[in-house]
Amino acid sequence: MHRTLLIDGDIVVYQYSSTVEHEIDWGDDVWSLWADAKEAQQLILQYLDILVEETAADDFIFCFSDKDNYRKDIDSTYKSNRKGKRKPVCYKAVKEWIQDQYKTETWDRLEADDVMGIMSTADMLAGEKVIVSEDKDMKTIPGLLWRSGEMLNISQEEADYNHLYQTLVGDSTDGYPGLRGVGDKRATELLKTPTWETVVKAFEKAGQTEEDALVQARLARILRASDYNFEFDQPRMWSPE
């Protein structure tokens, strides 16, 4: 069966453009940064050779985040903790090289995670689709996931559980808190009954509302094909069934 990899381009570009970035101390407290984009390109070529061989892939597509993000309409503080943080010196050059050399996908107002989630669960590509990402959030998508050198097959039940889990614990990297004070141990204990009602009760017990829980759930939701309106090219806001 034909197998296509959906690769998180944001992670790949950041990782390899960071790897080739170097500091120079010119003395008298003068410092500068430099990077060789060609070195990053060579590392990516090596990475792709190994990745394709290990996953027995026939094809691959790099997925990138758009500059705009619909989640900021849900919560204006989403990812505000990243504001002002610079990207590696040759990030733009490496990204442009990938866009010139390979198949890429960037969808309006969506993150790379969403593009991978939708494409992997829609009937857009023939054969098997495999998400390639180190982001733990991708465990909220049912299907094949290549992570840390291992092929995972995430069931619908696991994916739905993981979404509820992320709603409770939040994600400090993405800047949404979940239910404050709830970490892995408490979330796992609560989700012995993995339902939306369980999540709502936990929020209400902490003095918050179902609407507060819904905001966190929508921020945590990596889009699947069912969460996207293909006619109007826009996401559908997640709601409990």
Salt bridges, closest charged atoms under 4 A:
GLU21 OE2 - ARG86 NH2 2.68
ASP59 OD2 - LYS103 NZ 2.54
ASP73 OD2 - ARG109 NH2 2.16
GLU111 OE2 - ARG71 NH1 2.88
GLU111 OE1 - LYS79 NZ 2.67
ASP114 OD1 - ARG71 NH2 2.70
GLU128 OE1 - ARG3 NH2 2.78
ASP160 OD1 - ARG224 NH1 2.89
ASP171 OD2 - LYS136 NZ 3.50
ASP174 OD1 - LYS79 NZ 3.70
ASP174 OD1 - ARG82 NH2 2.92
GLU189 OE2 - ARG186 NH1 3.13
ASP227 OD2 - ARG221 NE 3.01
